[in-house]
Amino acid sequence: NEAFDVYFRDIIECIKALFSDPNFADFLVFAPERHYADKDEMIRLYHEMHTGKWWWNSQVRIIYIHSVETYW
């Protein structure tokens, strides 16, 4: 019978606060990026979420779904 303090925040309010704060403007990323270790772009670097394959795949899927929906 232990008691715990649980804290929570409204995620939408948190996102609004982050996006509206100019101190974070240089750190917010809205599109995926590809970084390479060589000039031939053969060795990919993965170091942040927006440089990973998941973000690229998600972006392509969203664009595809949007284009199919607009076509119909």
CHARMM internal coordinates of N, CA and C (Angstrom, degrees):
IC EDIT
DIST 1 N 1 CA 1.4523
DIST 1 CA 1 C 1.5247
ANGL 1 N 1 CA 1 C 110.73
DIST 1 C 2 N 1.3119
ANGL 1 CA 1 C 2 N 114.23
DIHE 1 N 1 CA 1 C 2 N 69.63
DIST 2 N 2 CA 1.4610
ANGL 1 C 2 N 2 CA 119.58
DIHE 1 CA 1 C 2 N 2 CA 178.86
DIST 2 CA 2 C 1.5245
ANGL 2 N 2 CA 2 C 109.74
DIHE 1 C 2 N 2 CA 2 C -98.15
DIST 2 C 3 N 1.2857
ANGL 2 CA 2 C 3 N 115.84
DIHE 2 N 2 CA 2 C 3 N 149.07
DIST 3 N 3 CA 1.4582
ANGL 2 C 3 N 3 CA 121.60
DIHE 2 CA 2 C 3 N 3 CA 175.73
DIST 3 CA 3 C 1.5304
ANGL 3 N 3 CA 3 C 108.41
DIHE 2 C 3 N 3 CA 3 C -105.47
DIST 3 C 4 N 1.3058
ANGL 3 CA 3 C 4 N 116.47
DIHE 3 N 3 CA 3 C 4 N 138.42
DIST 4 N 4 CA 1.4567
ANGL 3 C 4 N 4 CA 121.88
DIHE 3 CA 3 C 4 N 4 CA 179.53
DIST 4 CA 4 C 1.5144
ANGL 4 N 4 CA 4 C 109.86
DIHE 3 C 4 N 4 CA 4 C -126.44
DIST 4 C 5 N 1.3166
ANGL 4 CA 4 C 5 N 114.96
DIHE 4 N 4 CA 4 C 5 N 143.38
DIST 5 N 5 CA 1.4591
ANGL 4 C 5 N 5 CA 120.39
DIHE 4 CA 4 C 5 N 5 CA 171.55
DIST 5 CA 5 C 1.5270
ANGL 5 N 5 CA 5 C 107.49
DIHE 4 C 5 N 5 CA 5 C -89.40
DIST 5 C 6 N 1.3021
ANGL 5 CA 5 C 6 N 115.99
DIHE 5 N 5 CA 5 C 6 N 127.82
DIST 6 N 6 CA 1.4575
ANGL 5 C 6 N 6 CA 120.91
DIHE 5 CA 5 C 6 N 6 CA 179.47
DIST 6 CA 6 C 1.5260
ANGL 6 N 6 CA 6 C 107.73
DIHE 5 C 6 N 6 CA 6 C -119.04
DIST 6 C 7 N 1.3191
ANGL 6 CA 6 C 7 N 114.97
DIHE 6 N 6 CA 6 C 7 N 127.99
DIST 7 N 7 CA 1.4549
ANGL 6 C 7 N 7 CA 120.31
DIHE 6 CA 6 C 7 N 7 CA 179.74
DIST 7 CA 7 C 1.5182
ANGL 7 N 7 CA 7 C 108.54
DIHE 6 C 7 N 7 CA 7 C -115.12
DIST 7 C 8 N 1.3069
ANGL 7 CA 7 C 8 N 116.54
DIHE 7 N 7 CA 7 C 8 N 145.27
DIST 8 N 8 CA 1.4545
ANGL 7 C 8 N 8 CA 119.89
DIHE 7 CA 7 C 8 N 8 CA 177.64
DIST 8 CA 8 C 1.5257
ANGL 8 N 8 CA 8 C 109.08
DIHE 7 C 8 N 8 CA 8 C -149.20
DIST 8 C 9 N 1.3001
ANGL 8 CA 8 C 9 N 113.74
DIHE 8 N 8 CA 8 C 9 N 160.38
DIST 9 N 9 CA 1.4660
ANGL 8 C 9 N 9 CA 121.30
DIHE 8 CA 8 C 9 N 9 CA 176.54
DIST 9 CA 9 C 1.5208
ANGL 9 N 9 CA 9 C 108.18
DIHE 8 C 9 N 9 CA 9 C -132.66
DIST 9 C 10 N 1.2938
ANGL 9 CA 9 C 10 N 115.43
DIHE 9 N 9 CA 9 C 10 N 150.17
DIST 10 N 10 CA 1.4599
ANGL 9 C 10 N 10 CA 121.03
DIHE 9 CA 9 C 10 N 10 CA 173.51
DIST 10 CA 10 C 1.5309
ANGL 10 N 10 CA 10 C 107.17
DIHE 9 C 10 N 10 CA 10 C -70.49
DIST 10 C 11 N 1.3392
ANGL 10 CA 10 C 11 N 117.40
DIHE 10 N 10 CA 10 C 11 N 118.11
DIST 11 N 11 CA 1.4573
ANGL 10 C 11 N 11 CA 121.02
DIHE 10 CA 10 C 11 N 11 CA -174.46
DIST 11 CA 11 C 1.5297
ANGL 11 N 11 CA 11 C 112.25
DIHE 10 C 11 N 11 CA 11 C -62.38
DIST 11 C 12 N 1.3037
ANGL 11 CA 11 C 12 N 117.72
DIHE 11 N 11 CA 11 C 12 N -35.24
DIST 12 N 12 CA 1.4719
ANGL 11 C 12 N 12 CA 121.06
DIHE 11 CA 11 C 12 N 12 CA 179.07
DIST 12 CA 12 C 1.5222
ANGL 12 N 12 CA 12 C 110.01
DIHE 11 C 12 N 12 CA 12 C -64.64
DIST 12 C 13 N 1.3135
ANGL 12 CA 12 C 13 N 117.26
DIHE 12 N 12 CA 12 C 13 N -42.31
DIST 13 N 13 CA 1.4629
ANGL 12 C 13 N 13 CA 120.78
DIHE 12 CA 12 C 13 N 13 CA 178.17
DIST 13 CA 13 C 1.5301
ANGL 13 N 13 CA 13 C 111.06
DIHE 12 C 13 N 13 CA 13 C -65.32
DIST 13 C 14 N 1.3206
ANGL 13 CA 13 C 14 N 116.64
DIHE 13 N 13 CA 13 C 14 N -37.17
DIST 14 N 14 CA 1.4732
ANGL 13 C 14 N 14 CA 120.58
DIHE 13 CA 13 C 14 N 14 CA 177.33
DIST 14 CA 14 C 1.5278
ANGL 14 N 14 CA 14 C 110.78
DIHE 13 C 14 N 14 CA 14 C -63.59
DIST 14 C 15 N 1.3182
ANGL 14 CA 14 C 15 N 116.10
DIHE 14 N 14 CA 14 C 15 N -44.84
DIST 15 N 15 CA 1.4693
ANGL 14 C 15 N 15 CA 120.23
DIHE 14 CA 14 C 15 N 15 CA 179.39
DIST 15 CA 15 C 1.5206
ANGL 15 N 15 CA 15 C 110.44
DIHE 14 C 15 N 15 CA 15 C -63.72
DIST 15 C 16 N 1.3170
ANGL 15 CA 15 C 16 N 116.67
DIHE 15 N 15 CA 15 C 16 N -43.55
DIST 16 N 16 CA 1.4729
ANGL 15 C 16 N 16 CA 120.23
DIHE 15 CA 15 C 16 N 16 CA 177.42
DIST 16 CA 16 C 1.5265
ANGL 16 N 16 CA 16 C 110.75
DIHE 15 C 16 N 16 CA 16 C -59.21
DIST 16 C 17 N 1.3138
ANGL 16 CA 16 C 17 N 116.72
DIHE 16 N 16 CA 16 C 17 N -42.53
DIST 17 N 17 CA 1.4647
ANGL 16 C 17 N 17 CA 120.84
DIHE 16 CA 16 C 17 N 17 CA -179.28
DIST 17 CA 17 C 1.5256
ANGL 17 N 17 CA 17 C 110.86
DIHE 16 C 17 N 17 CA 17 C -64.42
DIST 17 C 18 N 1.3252
ANGL 17 CA 17 C 18 N 117.16
DIHE 17 N 17 CA 17 C 18 N -43.72
DIST 18 N 18 CA 1.4642
ANGL 17 C 18 N 18 CA 120.66
DIHE 17 CA 17 C 18 N 18 CA 179.63
DIST 18 CA 18 C 1.5289
ANGL 18 N 18 CA 18 C 111.27
DIHE 17 C 18 N 18 CA 18 C -65.08
DIST 18 C 19 N 1.3227
ANGL 18 CA 18 C 19 N 116.41
DIHE 18 N 18 CA 18 C 19 N -46.31
DIST 19 N 19 CA 1.4665
ANGL 18 C 19 N 19 CA 120.01
DIHE 18 CA 18 C 19 N 19 CA -175.91
DIST 19 CA 19 C 1.5222
ANGL 19 N 19 CA 19 C 112.66
DIHE 18 C 19 N 19 CA 19 C -70.83
DIST 19 C 20 N 1.3057
ANGL 19 CA 19 C 20 N 117.96
DIHE 19 N 19 CA 19 C 20 N -24.26
DIST 20 N 20 CA 1.4605
ANGL 19 C 20 N 20 CA 119.80
DIHE 19 CA 19 C 20 N 20 CA -178.65
DIST 20 CA 20 C 1.5283
ANGL 20 N 20 CA 20 C 112.98
DIHE 19 C 20 N 20 CA 20 C -93.52
DIST 20 C 21 N 1.3132
ANGL 20 CA 20 C 21 N 117.00
DIHE 20 N 20 CA 20 C 21 N -5.62
DIST 21 N 21 CA 1.4719
ANGL 20 C 21 N 21 CA 120.65
DIHE 20 CA 20 C 21 N 21 CA -179.37
DIST 21 CA 21 C 1.5295
ANGL 21 N 21 CA 21 C 110.19
DIHE 20 C 21 N 21 CA 21 C -89.24
DIST 21 C 22 N 1.3338
ANGL 21 CA 21 C 22 N 118.53
DIHE 21 N 21 CA 21 C 22 N 114.20
DIST 22 N 22 CA 1.4711
ANGL 21 C 22 N 22 CA 120.84
DIHE 21 CA 21 C 22 N 22 CA -178.59
DIST 22 CA 22 C 1.5308
ANGL 22 N 22 CA 22 C 113.39
DIHE 21 C 22 N 22 CA 22 C -62.01
DIST 22 C 23 N 1.3221
ANGL 22 CA 22 C 23 N 118.07
DIHE 22 N 22 CA 22 C 23 N -20.75
DIST 23 N 23 CA 1.4637
ANGL 22 C 23 N 23 CA 120.06
DIHE 22 CA 22 C 23 N 23 CA 178.22
DIST 23 CA 23 C 1.5298
ANGL 23 N 23 CA 23 C 112.11
DIHE 22 C 23 N 23 CA 23 C -66.84
DIST 23 C 24 N 1.3137
ANGL 23 CA 23 C 24 N 117.44
DIHE 23 N 23 CA 23 C 24 N -20.65
DIST 24 N 24 CA 1.4660
ANGL 23 C 24 N 24 CA 121.18
DIHE 23 CA 23 C 24 N 24 CA -179.68
DIST 24 CA 24 C 1.5246
ANGL 24 N 24 CA 24 C 112.84
DIHE 23 C 24 N 24 CA 24 C -99.53
DIST 24 C 25 N 1.3130
ANGL 24 CA 24 C 25 N 118.20
DIHE 24 N 24 CA 24 C 25 N -4.58
DIST 25 N 25 CA 1.4685
ANGL 24 C 25 N 25 CA 121.96
DIHE 24 CA 24 C 25 N 25 CA -173.36
DIST 25 CA 25 C 1.5285
ANGL 25 N 25 CA 25 C 112.88
DIHE 24 C 25 N 25 CA 25 C -54.45
DIST 25 C 26 N 1.3146
ANGL 25 CA 25 C 26 N 118.36
DIHE 25 N 25 CA 25 C 26 N -39.15
DIST 26 N 26 CA 1.4694
ANGL 25 C 26 N 26 CA 121.31
DIHE 25 CA 25 C 26 N 26 CA -178.30
DIST 26 CA 26 C 1.5266
ANGL 26 N 26 CA 26 C 112.70
DIHE 25 C 26 N 26 CA 26 C -74.16
DIST 26 C 27 N 1.3123
ANGL 26 CA 26 C 27 N 117.84
DIHE 26 N 26 CA 26 C 27 N -11.88
DIST 27 N 27 CA 1.4592
ANGL 26 C 27 N 27 CA 121.39
DIHE 26 CA 26 C 27 N 27 CA -175.14
DIST 27 CA 27 C 1.5280
ANGL 27 N 27 CA 27 C 113.55
DIHE 26 C 27 N 27 CA 27 C -106.31
DIST 27 C 28 N 1.3273
ANGL 27 CA 27 C 28 N 116.94
DIHE 27 N 27 CA 27 C 28 N -11.20
DIST 28 N 28 CA 1.4622
ANGL 27 C 28 N 28 CA 120.24
DIHE 27 CA 27 C 28 N 28 CA -179.00
DIST 28 CA 28 C 1.5217
ANGL 28 N 28 CA 28 C 109.99
DIHE 27 C 28 N 28 CA 28 C -82.88
DIST 28 C 29 N 1.3174
ANGL 28 CA 28 C 29 N 116.31
DIHE 28 N 28 CA 28 C 29 N 134.97
DIST 29 N 29 CA 1.4574
ANGL 28 C 29 N 29 CA 122.14
DIHE 28 CA 28 C 29 N 29 CA -179.00
DIST 29 CA 29 C 1.5213
ANGL 29 N 29 CA 29 C 107.51
DIHE 28 C 29 N 29 CA 29 C -123.37
DIST 29 C 30 N 1.3376
ANGL 29 CA 29 C 30 N 116.19
DIHE 29 N 29 CA 29 C 30 N 130.54
DIST 30 N 30 CA 1.4542
ANGL 29 C 30 N 30 CA 120.70
DIHE 29 CA 29 C 30 N 30 CA -176.01
DIST 30 CA 30 C 1.5236
ANGL 30 N 30 CA 30 C 113.45
DIHE 29 C 30 N 30 CA 30 C -115.96
DIST 30 C 31 N 1.3150
ANGL 30 CA 30 C 31 N 116.52
DIHE 30 N 30 CA 30 C 31 N -1.23
DIST 31 N 31 CA 1.4652
ANGL 30 C 31 N 31 CA 120.39
DIHE 30 CA 30 C 31 N 31 CA -179.34
DIST 31 CA 31 C 1.5230
ANGL 31 N 31 CA 31 C 109.36
DIHE 30 C 31 N 31 CA 31 C -143.65
DIST 31 C 32 N 1.3312
ANGL 31 CA 31 C 32 N 116.65
DIHE 31 N 31 CA 31 C 32 N 150.52
DIST 32 N 32 CA 1.4604
ANGL 31 C 32 N 32 CA 119.27
DIHE 31 CA 31 C 32 N 32 CA 179.16
DIST 32 CA 32 C 1.5316
ANGL 32 N 32 CA 32 C 110.96
DIHE 31 C 32 N 32 CA 32 C -70.24
DIST 32 C 33 N 1.3133
ANGL 32 CA 32 C 33 N 115.50
DIHE 32 N 32 CA 32 C 33 N 154.70
DIST 33 N 33 CA 1.4686
ANGL 32 C 33 N 33 CA 121.57
DIHE 32 CA 32 C 33 N 33 CA 178.57
DIST 33 CA 33 C 1.5183
ANGL 33 N 33 CA 33 C 108.80
DIHE 32 C 33 N 33 CA 33 C -133.65
DIST 33 C 34 N 1.3142
ANGL 33 CA 33 C 34 N 115.29
DIHE 33 N 33 CA 33 C 34 N 150.99
DIST 34 N 34 CA 1.4614
ANGL 33 C 34 N 34 CA 120.78
DIHE 33 CA 33 C 34 N 34 CA 173.11
DIST 34 CA 34 C 1.5226
ANGL 34 N 34 CA 34 C 107.66
DIHE 33 C 34 N 34 CA 34 C -115.40
DIST 34 C 35 N 1.3156
ANGL 34 CA 34 C 35 N 115.42
DIHE 34 N 34 CA 34 C 35 N 128.54
DIST 35 N 35 CA 1.4588
ANGL 34 C 35 N 35 CA 122.00
DIHE 34 CA 34 C 35 N 35 CA 178.80
DIST 35 CA 35 C 1.5190
ANGL 35 N 35 CA 35 C 108.08
DIHE 34 C 35 N 35 CA 35 C -118.75
DIST 35 C 36 N 1.3236
ANGL 35 CA 35 C 36 N 115.85
DIHE 35 N 35 CA 35 C 36 N 141.05
DIST 36 N 36 CA 1.4528
ANGL 35 C 36 N 36 CA 120.77
DIHE 35 CA 35 C 36 N 36 CA -177.51
DIST 36 CA 36 C 1.5169
ANGL 36 N 36 CA 36 C 110.68
DIHE 35 C 36 N 36 CA 36 C -126.91
DIST 36 C 37 N 1.3218
ANGL 36 CA 36 C 37 N 115.04
DIHE 36 N 36 CA 36 C 37 N 153.42
DIST 37 N 37 CA 1.4627
ANGL 36 C 37 N 37 CA 120.94
DIHE 36 CA 36 C 37 N 37 CA -179.88
DIST 37 CA 37 C 1.5242
ANGL 37 N 37 CA 37 C 111.07
DIHE 36 C 37 N 37 CA 37 C -93.60
DIST 37 C 38 N 1.3243
ANGL 37 CA 37 C 38 N 118.17
DIHE 37 N 37 CA 37 C 38 N -10.46
DIST 38 N 38 CA 1.4652
ANGL 37 C 38 N 38 CA 121.13
DIHE 37 CA 37 C 38 N 38 CA -176.70
DIST 38 CA 38 C 1.5270
ANGL 38 N 38 CA 38 C 110.48
DIHE 37 C 38 N 38 CA 38 C -134.48
DIST 38 C 39 N 1.3379
ANGL 38 CA 38 C 39 N 115.67
DIHE 38 N 38 CA 38 C 39 N 163.20
DIST 39 N 39 CA 1.4630
ANGL 38 C 39 N 39 CA 120.96
DIHE 38 CA 38 C 39 N 39 CA -178.73
DIST 39 CA 39 C 1.5235
ANGL 39 N 39 CA 39 C 112.33
DIHE 38 C 39 N 39 CA 39 C -68.70
DIST 39 C 40 N 1.3280
ANGL 39 CA 39 C 40 N 117.77
DIHE 39 N 39 CA 39 C 40 N -29.38
DIST 40 N 40 CA 1.4593
ANGL 39 C 40 N 40 CA 121.85
DIHE 39 CA 39 C 40 N 40 CA -178.77
DIST 40 CA 40 C 1.5294
ANGL 40 N 40 CA 40 C 112.77
DIHE 39 C 40 N 40 CA 40 C -78.41
DIST 40 C 41 N 1.3007
ANGL 40 CA 40 C 41 N 116.81
DIHE 40 N 40 CA 40 C 41 N -3.69
DIST 41 N 41 CA 1.4608
ANGL 40 C 41 N 41 CA 123.61
DIHE 40 CA 40 C 41 N 41 CA -179.70
DIST 41 CA 41 C 1.5301
ANGL 41 N 41 CA 41 C 112.14
DIHE 40 C 41 N 41 CA 41 C 55.48
DIST 41 C 42 N 1.3265
ANGL 41 CA 41 C 42 N 114.67
DIHE 41 N 41 CA 41 C 42 N 47.66
DIST 42 N 42 CA 1.4649
ANGL 41 C 42 N 42 CA 121.28
DIHE 41 CA 41 C 42 N 42 CA 178.17
DIST 42 CA 42 C 1.5248
ANGL 42 N 42 CA 42 C 111.42
DIHE 41 C 42 N 42 CA 42 C -105.00
DIST 42 C 43 N 1.3313
ANGL 42 CA 42 C 43 N 117.08
DIHE 42 N 42 CA 42 C 43 N -27.90
DIST 43 N 43 CA 1.4621
ANGL 42 C 43 N 43 CA 121.63
DIHE 42 CA 42 C 43 N 43 CA -177.65
DIST 43 CA 43 C 1.5225
ANGL 43 N 43 CA 43 C 108.25
DIHE 42 C 43 N 43 CA 43 C -107.57
DIST 43 C 44 N 1.3098
ANGL 43 CA 43 C 44 N 114.81
DIHE 43 N 43 CA 43 C 44 N 106.25
DIST 44 N 44 CA 1.4563
ANGL 43 C 44 N 44 CA 120.65
DIHE 43 CA 43 C 44 N 44 CA -177.12
DIST 44 CA 44 C 1.5194
ANGL 44 N 44 CA 44 C 111.03
DIHE 43 C 44 N 44 CA 44 C -84.00
DIST 44 C 45 N 1.3115
ANGL 44 CA 44 C 45 N 116.47
DIHE 44 N 44 CA 44 C 45 N 142.62
DIST 45 N 45 CA 1.4618
ANGL 44 C 45 N 45 CA 122.47
DIHE 44 CA 44 C 45 N 45 CA 176.00
DIST 45 CA 45 C 1.5210
ANGL 45 N 45 CA 45 C 109.17
DIHE 44 C 45 N 45 CA 45 C -106.39
DIST 45 C 46 N 1.3140
ANGL 45 CA 45 C 46 N 115.25
DIHE 45 N 45 CA 45 C 46 N 133.16
DIST 46 N 46 CA 1.4617
ANGL 45 C 46 N 46 CA 121.70
DIHE 45 CA 45 C 46 N 46 CA 177.05
DIST 46 CA 46 C 1.5211
ANGL 46 N 46 CA 46 C 107.00
DIHE 45 C 46 N 46 CA 46 C -120.97
DIST 46 C 47 N 1.3249
ANGL 46 CA 46 C 47 N 116.37
DIHE 46 N 46 CA 46 C 47 N 115.55
DIST 47 N 47 CA 1.4635
ANGL 46 C 47 N 47 CA 117.62
DIHE 46 CA 46 C 47 N 47 CA -177.65
DIST 47 CA 47 C 1.5227
ANGL 47 N 47 CA 47 C 113.53
DIHE 46 C 47 N 47 CA 47 C -141.48
DIST 47 C 48 N 1.2995
ANGL 47 CA 47 C 48 N 117.46
DIHE 47 N 47 CA 47 C 48 N -16.17
DIST 48 N 48 CA 1.4591
ANGL 47 C 48 N 48 CA 121.38
DIHE 47 CA 47 C 48 N 48 CA 176.79
DIST 48 CA 48 C 1.5245
ANGL 48 N 48 CA 48 C 107.63
DIHE 47 C 48 N 48 CA 48 C -138.01
DIST 48 C 49 N 1.3166
ANGL 48 CA 48 C 49 N 116.60
DIHE 48 N 48 CA 48 C 49 N 163.51
DIST 49 N 49 CA 1.4593
ANGL 48 C 49 N 49 CA 120.37
DIHE 48 CA 48 C 49 N 49 CA -177.52
DIST 49 CA 49 C 1.5287
ANGL 49 N 49 CA 49 C 112.21
DIHE 48 C 49 N 49 CA 49 C -56.58
DIST 49 C 50 N 1.3204
ANGL 49 CA 49 C 50 N 117.55
DIHE 49 N 49 CA 49 C 50 N -39.27
DIST 50 N 50 CA 1.4605
ANGL 49 C 50 N 50 CA 120.64
DIHE 49 CA 49 C 50 N 50 CA -176.70
DIST 50 CA 50 C 1.5318
ANGL 50 N 50 CA 50 C 113.14
DIHE 49 C 50 N 50 CA 50 C -75.20
DIST 50 C 51 N 1.3287
ANGL 50 CA 50 C 51 N 118.18
DIHE 50 N 50 CA 50 C 51 N -2.40
DIST 51 N 51 CA 1.4690
ANGL 50 C 51 N 51 CA 120.61
DIHE 50 CA 50 C 51 N 51 CA 176.02
DIST 51 CA 51 C 1.5317
ANGL 51 N 51 CA 51 C 111.34
DIHE 50 C 51 N 51 CA 51 C -102.53
DIST 51 C 52 N 1.3122
ANGL 51 CA 51 C 52 N 116.92
DIHE 51 N 51 CA 51 C 52 N -0.85
DIST 52 N 52 CA 1.4614
ANGL 51 C 52 N 52 CA 120.76
DIHE 51 CA 51 C 52 N 52 CA -176.09
DIST 52 CA 52 C 1.5173
ANGL 52 N 52 CA 52 C 113.66
DIHE 51 C 52 N 52 CA 52 C -86.89
DIST 52 C 53 N 1.3038
ANGL 52 CA 52 C 53 N 115.11
DIHE 52 N 52 CA 52 C 53 N 166.86
DIST 53 N 53 CA 1.4611
ANGL 52 C 53 N 53 CA 121.42
DIHE 52 CA 52 C 53 N 53 CA -179.64
DIST 53 CA 53 C 1.5211
ANGL 53 N 53 CA 53 C 111.95
DIHE 52 C 53 N 53 CA 53 C -68.04
DIST 53 C 54 N 1.3315
ANGL 53 CA 53 C 54 N 117.57
DIHE 53 N 53 CA 53 C 54 N -33.20
DIST 54 N 54 CA 1.4563
ANGL 53 C 54 N 54 CA 120.39
DIHE 53 CA 53 C 54 N 54 CA -177.93
DIST 54 CA 54 C 1.5314
ANGL 54 N 54 CA 54 C 111.48
DIHE 53 C 54 N 54 CA 54 C -57.46
DIST 54 C 55 N 1.3413
ANGL 54 CA 54 C 55 N 116.89
DIHE 54 N 54 CA 54 C 55 N -46.14
DIST 55 N 55 CA 1.4614
ANGL 54 C 55 N 55 CA 120.15
DIHE 54 CA 54 C 55 N 55 CA -178.03
DIST 55 CA 55 C 1.5238
ANGL 55 N 55 CA 55 C 110.22
DIHE 54 C 55 N 55 CA 55 C -63.63
DIST 55 C 56 N 1.3399
ANGL 55 CA 55 C 56 N 116.51
DIHE 55 N 55 CA 55 C 56 N -42.73
DIST 56 N 56 CA 1.4642
ANGL 55 C 56 N 56 CA 119.96
DIHE 55 CA 55 C 56 N 56 CA 177.92
DIST 56 CA 56 C 1.5199
ANGL 56 N 56 CA 56 C 110.45
DIHE 55 C 56 N 56 CA 56 C -60.66
DIST 56 C 57 N 1.3348
ANGL 56 CA 56 C 57 N 117.15
DIHE 56 N 56 CA 56 C 57 N -47.69
DIST 57 N 57 CA 1.4656
ANGL 56 C 57 N 57 CA 120.82
DIHE 56 CA 56 C 57 N 57 CA -179.23
DIST 57 CA 57 C 1.5196
ANGL 57 N 57 CA 57 C 111.41
DIHE 56 C 57 N 57 CA 57 C -61.89
DIST 57 C 58 N 1.3152
ANGL 57 CA 57 C 58 N 116.90
DIHE 57 N 57 CA 57 C 58 N -40.86
DIST 58 N 58 CA 1.4626
ANGL 57 C 58 N 58 CA 120.86
DIHE 57 CA 57 C 58 N 58 CA 178.95
DIST 58 CA 58 C 1.5208
ANGL 58 N 58 CA 58 C 110.87
DIHE 57 C 58 N 58 CA 58 C -65.14
DIST 58 C 59 N 1.3103
ANGL 58 CA 58 C 59 N 116.93
DIHE 58 N 58 CA 58 C 59 N -41.05
DIST 59 N 59 CA 1.4612
ANGL 58 C 59 N 59 CA 121.71
DIHE 58 CA 58 C 59 N 59 CA -179.73
DIST 59 CA 59 C 1.5275
ANGL 59 N 59 CA 59 C 110.17
DIHE 58 C 59 N 59 CA 59 C -63.47
DIST 59 C 60 N 1.3162
ANGL 59 CA 59 C 60 N 116.63
DIHE 59 N 59 CA 59 C 60 N -44.88
DIST 60 N 60 CA 1.4628
ANGL 59 C 60 N 60 CA 120.88
DIHE 59 CA 59 C 60 N 60 CA 179.57
DIST 60 CA 60 C 1.5268
ANGL 60 N 60 CA 60 C 109.92
DIHE 59 C 60 N 60 CA 60 C -63.73
DIST 60 C 61 N 1.3216
ANGL 60 CA 60 C 61 N 117.43
DIHE 60 N 60 CA 60 C 61 N -42.15
DIST 61 N 61 CA 1.4617
ANGL 60 C 61 N 61 CA 121.67
DIHE 60 CA 60 C 61 N 61 CA -179.85
DIST 61 CA 61 C 1.5281
ANGL 61 N 61 CA 61 C 110.38
DIHE 60 C 61 N 61 CA 61 C -62.80
DIST 61 C 62 N 1.3248
ANGL 61 CA 61 C 62 N 117.74
DIHE 61 N 61 CA 61 C 62 N -42.86
DIST 62 N 62 CA 1.4682
ANGL 61 C 62 N 62 CA 121.21
DIHE 61 CA 61 C 62 N 62 CA 179.93
DIST 62 CA 62 C 1.5226
ANGL 62 N 62 CA 62 C 110.30
DIHE 61 C 62 N 62 CA 62 C -64.02
DIST 62 C 63 N 1.3204
ANGL 62 CA 62 C 63 N 117.29
DIHE 62 N 62 CA 62 C 63 N -43.47
DIST 63 N 63 CA 1.4680
ANGL 62 C 63 N 63 CA 121.06
DIHE 62 CA 62 C 63 N 63 CA 179.45
DIST 63 CA 63 C 1.5290
ANGL 63 N 63 CA 63 C 109.72
DIHE 62 C 63 N 63 CA 63 C -63.37
DIST 63 C 64 N 1.3435
ANGL 63 CA 63 C 64 N 117.10
DIHE 63 N 63 CA 63 C 64 N -42.53
DIST 64 N 64 CA 1.4620
ANGL 63 C 64 N 64 CA 120.94
DIHE 63 CA 63 C 64 N 64 CA 179.30
DIST 64 CA 64 C 1.5304
ANGL 64 N 64 CA 64 C 110.89
DIHE 63 C 64 N 64 CA 64 C -63.04
DIST 64 C 65 N 1.3040
ANGL 64 CA 64 C 65 N 116.97
DIHE 64 N 64 CA 64 C 65 N -48.61
DIST 65 N 65 CA 1.4685
ANGL 64 C 65 N 65 CA 120.77
DIHE 64 CA 64 C 65 N 65 CA -179.74
DIST 65 CA 65 C 1.5223
ANGL 65 N 65 CA 65 C 110.40
DIHE 64 C 65 N 65 CA 65 C -60.05
DIST 65 C 66 N 1.3253
ANGL 65 CA 65 C 66 N 116.29
DIHE 65 N 65 CA 65 C 66 N -43.22
DIST 66 N 66 CA 1.4721
ANGL 65 C 66 N 66 CA 119.75
DIHE 65 CA 65 C 66 N 66 CA 179.75
DIST 66 CA 66 C 1.5263
ANGL 66 N 66 CA 66 C 110.52
DIHE 65 C 66 N 66 CA 66 C -63.40
DIST 66 C 67 N 1.3389
ANGL 66 CA 66 C 67 N 117.64
DIHE 66 N 66 CA 66 C 67 N -41.98
DIST 67 N 67 CA 1.4729
ANGL 66 C 67 N 67 CA 119.69
DIHE 66 CA 66 C 67 N 67 CA -178.12
DIST 67 CA 67 C 1.5228
ANGL 67 N 67 CA 67 C 110.96
DIHE 66 C 67 N 67 CA 67 C -67.99
DIST 67 C 68 N 1.3405
ANGL 67 CA 67 C 68 N 117.31
DIHE 67 N 67 CA 67 C 68 N -36.67
DIST 68 N 68 CA 1.4736
ANGL 67 C 68 N 68 CA 120.14
DIHE 67 CA 67 C 68 N 68 CA 178.36
DIST 68 CA 68 C 1.5238
ANGL 68 N 68 CA 68 C 109.95
DIHE 67 C 68 N 68 CA 68 C -67.75
DIST 68 C 69 N 1.3379
ANGL 68 CA 68 C 69 N 117.24
DIHE 68 N 68 CA 68 C 69 N -41.98
DIST 69 N 69 CA 1.4571
ANGL 68 C 69 N 69 CA 120.65
DIHE 68 CA 68 C 69 N 69 CA 179.96
DIST 69 CA 69 C 1.5333
ANGL 69 N 69 CA 69 C 111.38
DIHE 68 C 69 N 69 CA 69 C -64.58
DIST 69 C 70 N 1.3219
ANGL 69 CA 69 C 70 N 116.75
DIHE 69 N 69 CA 69 C 70 N -38.40
DIST 70 N 70 CA 1.4655
ANGL 69 C 70 N 70 CA 119.64
DIHE 69 CA 69 C 70 N 70 CA -178.82
DIST 70 CA 70 C 1.5199
ANGL 70 N 70 CA 70 C 111.00
DIHE 69 C 70 N 70 CA 70 C -73.33
DIST 70 C 71 N 1.3133
ANGL 70 CA 70 C 71 N 115.19
DIHE 70 N 70 CA 70 C 71 N -30.58
DIST 71 N 71 CA 1.4746
ANGL 70 C 71 N 71 CA 119.12
DIHE 70 CA 70 C 71 N 71 CA 179.16
DIST 71 CA 71 C 1.5142
ANGL 71 N 71 CA 71 C 110.75
DIHE 70 C 71 N 71 CA 71 C -65.92
DIST 71 C 72 N 1.3133
ANGL 71 CA 71 C 72 N 117.87
DIHE 71 N 71 CA 71 C 72 N -41.33
DIST 72 N 72 CA 1.4585
ANGL 71 C 72 N 72 CA 121.67
DIHE 71 CA 71 C 72 N 72 CA -177.93
DIST 72 CA 72 C 1.4931
ANGL 72 N 72 CA 72 C 108.00
DIHE 71 C 72 N 72 CA 72 C -82.55
END
COOR INIT
IC SEED 1 N 1 CA 1 C
IC BUILD
